[in-house]
Amino acid sequence: MNAIELVIANSNERRMVPQGISLADLAREYYAELGRPQLKYPILGALVNNEVRNLNHNIYKPKTIRFFDVTHTQGWRMYQSSLIFMLYKAVRDTYPDMHLSVKHSMQGGFYCTLEPAAQPGAEQPQAPVDRFAVANNVRNRMLELQEADLPFGRRTMLLADAADLMRKEDAPQTVKLIEGLNQMYIEMQFLDGTVHKMASILVPSTGCLRSWHFCPYGNNGYLLQMPDPQHFDRLPILPDTPKLFSVFQEHHHWANLLHIPTVTDLNRIVRAGGANTLINISEALHEKKYAEIADMIYQRRDRVRMVLLAGPSSSGKTTSCRRLSIQLAVLGFDVKQLSLDDYFMCRERTPRLPNGEYDFESINALDLPLLNDHLNRLMQGEKVEIPTFDFIKGEPTYTGKSIQLQDNSVIVIEGIHALNPLLTAQVPDEVKFRVYVSALTQIAIDDINSIRSSENRMLRRIVRDNNFRGWDAYNTLHRWNEVRAGEEKHIFPFQEQADVMFNSALLYELGVLRVMAEPQLKRVPMDCEEHAEALRLLNFLELFEPIDPKFVPFTSIMREFLGGSSLMY
């Protein structure tokens, strides 16, 4: 048998192997040898020339291989999709007359519902009342599947054949999704006779899914709880996020009212020439929400002097600050604006990460004593000269810009740390009004493949970084995990302290982002791990009909990323 040379990137060594060897056999052979660097957890897949492959993949030509486990970004995605498929299988086995919908991601897992399957010509049966019993039965079946260590299969088939299979599964949303694809063949996933189309390549078998929990959540749903991939052996304490959950529920209800719960529904409207109408409706909802928040602040006008506006990266904080300020001015407020970016420490005083890079996500990257001194003086009516941070020189500069508050003044402060109590520790709480902004995706791919909210923000950031920072998609993707880790540590723990949450996601935006992000993603070089993520995002964006950015209004939050805003930044 012919031999081929492979490069194992985990240890940067070369080895000759039989042509056609599977990744599973290669992994067993490689890690059986003494002295090989072991992964922390079981191998779930590999990057083959920086493309994600499952362990059944066979190698016929010289390649570079990097094995990964659940702590790798791609391994974590595989784990999540596989666990959702195992849940789907367990529901099908335990409650065949029930329909599973995975609504959205949450901190700690995915929120799901179980509803009676529609019966044509018959009244809807009542859903089981005892959700604890339902969760227990489904959980027990999941445990059986896990212990059986069943393999996840896959098969490439004609699109029409795949659609027929999903009709038999009574999955109409997935049927519409498959029929709307512009391709002849599609790869479908299987588990013990059950079939579905999953958004990610799956792990080798159900035995890999060792850490999870399924329990009732909220008034009507369930939570599929996930582990922390960096601490895979234990489930984290489930955070209590009623405000965030309520915003998700509100916007899913709104998407359903517009009959746009899924990508297929969105594409149908765009193909019918309704993109401009959808844009106008989405933007009108945003404007209505800004006006409602301004009204809430007006109701507390005898106390509130400071509006703190926070949110994770690329959530649209700057535009939200400008548009909320306009609504406050309509109500008679004298509005002053302050960006926390101008209070960064000079570069040599900025804290560093363990790898030596600057930790710009930390609250300690801000000059907190100076900020609190300025805020206290402003609250006392003093005129204060404020800095402007020079990001090229890495230091604050003073150009004579000053702020002074009047009797009818309110100062709007925006930045990722605005809700952190340390930021304004010396300012009385009664003068503060807190706003949390994030892009919480409202539509799904189909019933069990949701779209994670971080996808919107990642794509927004790729477009913005290219337009305004001179960064290519490689650099944005390279830093994204670091940005996400900073959000988990410094932003998300304080989101429930907000007086109000604003969802900055727009129903139409992924169609616009496709147009702007695709050229950038196609330029990510093949010789880096970020190439795998770029390919995944390109495949994801292909699900959406493109929408011409010229239709986006000049006041839209999308202009913060696209450019061309009529607002001053």
N, C-alpha and C positions, 0 to 999 in steps of 0.2 A: 504494500500500500504506500502511496506517495506520502511524504512528510512535508509539513509546512512549518514556517517559523512564526511564532506568536510572541508578542511583547506583553508580559504581565505587568501592567502599570502599578499594581499595588506594591510591588517590590522592585520595579524597573529592571526586570530580568528577561532574558530571551530564552526560549526553549523550542525544541522541535517536537511536533506532535503529529499523529496520524491525520491525514486529510479527512474531513467529515466528522471530527470529534465533536461531541455535544459540549455545551458549556457546563452542564452538570457533571459529566465525566472529567472534564478538565479541572473543575473545582475540586472534586474528590481527590484526584491525583495530585494536584498542586498543594492542597492544604494537608494532605496525609504526610507529606515530607517534613521532617524535623527542621526547625529553624525558620519556617515560613511565617510571615506576619499574619496573625489570626485576626479576623474581624470580630467585633464585640458580640455580635448576634449572628444567627444563621444567615447564610447567603440567600438573597431573594432574587437577584438578577445580575446583569453586568452591562457595562457600556462597551459596545463593540465599535471601534472607531468613533466613539462618542455618540453612538445611537443606542437607545435602551433596547435590550433583548432579554427574553426570559431564558430560563436555564435549559429549555428543550432546543434552543437554537443550535444549529450545526455550523461549524466553521470549515470552509473549503479553500480559503485564500489567506495569505498572511494578514494578520490583523493586530491591533492593539486592544487588549482586554483589561478592563478594570471591574473587578467584582465589588458588589456593594451589599450592605445590609439595611435594616430599617432606619439607621441613623443618617443615611444619605437621602438627599431630597427626592431622588427618583424611587428609592426603596420605600420611603414613607408614602408616596403617592400610590405605589403598587399595593401596599398594606391596606390603605384606606379603601381603595376600590374593591379589593378582594374581600374585605370584611363586610362591605355593603352587599356584595353579591352573595356571601354566605347568609346574611340576614334575609335577603330576598328569597333564597332557597328555603330557609327555615320557615318563613311566613307561608310560602306556597305549600309546604308539606303539612304545616300545622293548621292553617286556616285558608284552605283553597278558595273560599268564597270571599276572602278579604283582599283588599288592594293596598299595597305598600306605596307610599310616596315619601321620598327623601326630600324634605323641603329646602333646607339650607344648612350650611356649616355653622357651628357655634364653638365658642371656646370649650374645648374638651370633647367635641364630637359632632354628631349630626342630629338635627331635629327631624323626626319622622311622624307620619300619621298612618293609621290603619283604618280604612273605611270599607263598608260593604261594597263589593263589586257591583257595577250597574247591571241590572237584569232587564233587557228589553221587554216591554209589555207587562212588567210586574212592578208592584210597589217595592220601594227600597226597604230591605230588611233592616232592623235595628242593629246598630253596632253593639258588640259585647259591652256590658256595663262595667264589669270588673277588669279594669286595665291592669291591675297587679297580677291577676290570674293569666291574662293574655301575655303579659311580658314574661311571666315565669315559664309558660309553655313554650314560647318562642325561644327564650334563653336556653331551656333544656335541649331543644332540638339543635340549636347552634353548638352546644357543648358536644352533642352526639356527632355532629358533622366534624367538629374539630378533632375529637378523639379518633374518628375513623381515618383521619389523614387522607382525605380524598383528593385526587389530583384535579387541578383546574385545567380543562382542555380548551383548545381553540381550533377553529377551522375556517379557512377562507372559502367563501361561497358567493355565488351570484347574488346580486342585490335583491332580485325578485324572490329567490329562495329564502333569503334571510327575512324578508318582510313576511312571507308566508309563515315562517316559524314563529315570529312575534305575534302574528294574528292568533295562532293557536295558544300562545301564552296570554292572550287577552291584554296586550300592551299597545293600545292604539297610538299613544304619543310616540312610542319608539318606531312603530310602523311608519308614521308620517315622517319621522326624522330620517329613516333609512330611505324611503321613497324620494325624499327631497335631495339626496346626495348626488353629486355629479360624478359618478364613478360606476364601474361595472361590477366590481367585486368588493366584498367587505369581510373583515375578520370578526367572527362571533366567538363568544366565550361560553363554555359549558361547565356544569358542575353536577355530576350524578344524574344526568338526564334533563337538567334544567338549563335553559339557554337564555342569554341576554347579550346586549351590546354594552360593554363597559367602557368608560372614558380612558382607562389606563390598561396597560399590560398587567397581568395578574401574577401573584406569587406562585411558587410551584404547587402547593397543596394547602388544604385547610389546616393541617398540623402546624403550619407556620404562624397561624393566627392565635397566639397564646395569651394576648392581653386585651381585654375588652369588657364591656358590661352593657346590658340592655335593660332599661327601666322606664316606668312612666315619667312624663315630664309635662309640666303645665297642666292646663285643664283638660286637654283632649289628646295629647300626643305622647311621644316616646323619645328617649334619647339613646342613640347608639354611642356609647362613650368610648373614647380612644385613649391610648396611653400617650405619655410624652415620649417622642421617639428617642430622646437622649437618656431617658430613664424608663426603658421599655418594660421592665419587670414589675412596675407598679403603676396603678392608675392615679392620676392627680386628684386632689380634692375638687369636686365639681364647683365651679364658681357660680354664685347667685347673680344672675344678670337680667332681672325682670324688665328694666327699661330697654335694654338692647333687644331682648326677645319681643317686646311689644312693638318696637319699630319694624322689626322683620315681619311680624304678623300684619301690621297695618299696610305695608307696601306689597306684600304678597296678595292681600285682599284687593288692593287697588289694581295690581296687574291682572288679577282674575276678572275684575269688573270691566277692564278694557279688553278682555279676551286675549291676553298676551302672556299666558303662564309659561310658555316654552319658546325656545329658539325657532321652532317650526312656525309658531304663530306669528312671531316677529317677522320672519322671512316672508310669510304670506302677505303681510301688510306692505312690506317694502316692494315686493314684486308687483303688487297691484297699484303702485304709485302713491302709497299713503305715507311715505317717510316724512314728508314735510309736515303733515298734519300731526303725526306722532311726536315729532320734535316740538312743535308748538304746544301740544298738550303737556308734555313732560316738563318743558320750561315753565309753563304756567303753574304747574304744581309746585315747582321750586319757589317761584315768586310768592305764591300763596303761603308757603311754609315760612319764608323769611318774614313776611308781614305778620304772621301769627306769633313768631318769636319776638318781634319788635313790640307787638301788643302786650305780650307777657311781661316784657321789661317795663313798658309804660305803666302797667298795673302796679309796679313796685317803684315808681319813680321817686317816691319820697325817701327811699333808702339806697337804691342801686346807683353807684357811681362808676362801677367797673364791670365790663363784660369780658369774661375769660373764655376764649374760643380755642379748643384743642381738637386733635385728631391725628390719626396715623399718617404716614407718608402718602402723598398724592391723593388725599381725601378732598382737596379743594378748599383748604382753610383760608387761603389768601382771598380768593373770590368771595367766599362766604363772608369774610370780614368786610369786604367792600360793599356787597349787596345788602347785608344786614345794616351797615352804617347808613346806607341810603334810606332804608325803611325807618330807621330811628330818626333821621333828619326830617322825614315827612311828618313825624309825630312831634316835632319841635325841639328835639335834642340838639345840642351843640356837640358833635361827635369828634373825638380825637382818636387816632389809631396808633398802635404801638406794636412793632414786630419783635418777638423774642430773638429773632436771628441777629438783631443789632446788639444784643447783649452777650454774644459769644466771648469767651475768654480769648486773649491773644494766643496765638498758636502754640507758643512754648509752654503755656500753662494749661493747655487742653489735656484732659486725661487720656490715657492710652489703653487699648485692648491688650489681652495677653500676647497677641501676635505682633505687638509693637505699633499697630496702626492707630491713628487718632480715633477716639470714641466720641464722635459728634452727636450720637444719640443719647448720651448720658446727660442728666440734668446738671451734673457738675461741669459740663462744658460751658455753662452759662455763668456770668458774674452775678451771682445771687445777691451778695451784699449791695452792690451798686444798684441793681434793679429795685430791691426793696427800699433803699434810700430814696431813689427817684419817685417811686410810687407813693411813699409816705409824704414826701414834700408836695407832690401833686395833690394829694388828698387834703393837705392843709392850705391849698390855694397858691402855693409858690409857683414861680416860673422856673422851669427846669430845662437845661440844655441836654439833649439826648444824643447818644452816639449813633453813628452809621458804621456798620461793620464792613471793612474792606476785605472781601473774600480772596482777592489776589494777594494782598500783602499779609493777610491773616492777622489783622489787628483792628481795633475800633478807631474811628477817626471822629473828630468833632468839627462840624462845618457851620455852626451857628444855628442849627435847627433846634427849636425849643417848643415846649408845650406848657400851657397854663389852663387850668380848668375854671370855668365859670359856674354860676349857680345852676344852670341848666345843662351842664356838660356831663358826658359819659365817655369814658375811655375804653376802647375795644382793643384787647390784647390778644394776639393770635400767635400760636406756636404749639409744637408737639407736647410741651410740658405744661401748658396753661392750667390744667386741672390738678397738677401735682401740688399738694398743700405746702410743700417746701418752697415753692416758687413765690408765693405771696404770704408767707408765714407771719409777716409783721403788719399785714393789712387786715382790719376787722372783717369777719365773714359776712356780716349783714350788708356790706356795701357791694358784694360780689353777686354776679349772675353768671352761671356756668353753662356753656354750650359745647356739646360733643358732636363733631362732624366725622362721618365715615361713609365710604361708598359700599353700601350693602346690596349686593346683587339681588334683583327682584325676579329674574326669570331663571329657568332651569333648562338643561339639555333635553331631558325627558323625565319620567316619573322617578327614576332612582339615580340619575346622574345630575346632581346639582352643580352649580357654578360657584366656586369659592369666591368670596368677596375680595380676597387678596389678588385674584386674577385681574379684575378691573384696575386695581391700583398699580399692579406691576406694569400693565400695558400703558396706563397713563404716564407712569414715570419713564418708561422707555421713550415715549414720544416727547415728553417735556425735556428730558436730559439731552436728547439730540437737538431739539430746537433752541434751547436756552443755555445749556452748559457745555456744549461741544463734546458730550460723551456719546460714544456709540453704544449699541445694545449690549455688546459684550461687557462693557464696564458696568452698566446698570445691572445686568444679571449677575455679574461677579459679586456685587455688593448686596444683592437683595436678601440673602439669608442673614447677613449681618444686620440689615435694616429691620427685618422681621423679628430677630432676636431682641433688638432694642425696643420694639413695640411691645412685645410680650412682657418685658421687664419694666419699661418706663411709662407706657401709655395706657394699655388695656386695664391694669389694676385700678385706674382712677375713673374709668368711663362711667360707672354707675353713680358717681358723685355729681354728674351733670344735672342741672335743672331741666334741660331739654336736650333731646338728641335729634340731629338733622341727617337724613339720608341723602348724600350727594350723588348717588348713582342715578343714571338716566337710562330709561328703557332702551333707547336707541344707540347708546354710546359705543357698544362693541362693534357695530357696523361701521361707525366712523373710525374707531381705533384700528380696525382691520386695514383700512386704506393707508393710514399713517404708519402703522407699526410693521406691516409685512416687509417693506423694503429694508428696514433696519434689521429685522430678524434674519433675513436671508443673507446678510453680510457677516453674521457671526461665524468666525472661522471654524473649520472642522477639527483643528488640532487642539481644542480646549473642551473641557467638560460642559461649559455653557452651551455648546452646540446642541447637546441633547435637549436642554430646556427650550432652546430656540425652535427646534423641530416640533416639540410638543405644542408650543404656543402657535406655531404656524398651522398645525393640524387643527387646533382648537378654533382659530380664527376662520378657517375654511368653512365652518358650520354656519357662518353669518353672511347674509347678503351685504355687500358693501354699500355704504351710504356716503354720498359726497359731502365732505366737510364744509363746503361753501354754504350749505343750508343751516349750519349751526349759528345761532344768533351771537352778536358780538358781546353780549353781556353774559353768555352762558358760562357755567363753570368749566365746560370743556375747553374754552378759549385759554384758560390758564395753562393748558397742556399743548393745544394746537397752535397758539399764537393768534394775533389779530384781535385781542380783546379791546373793547372801548373803555375798560376800567383802567385806572392808573395802578401799576404794581410797583 
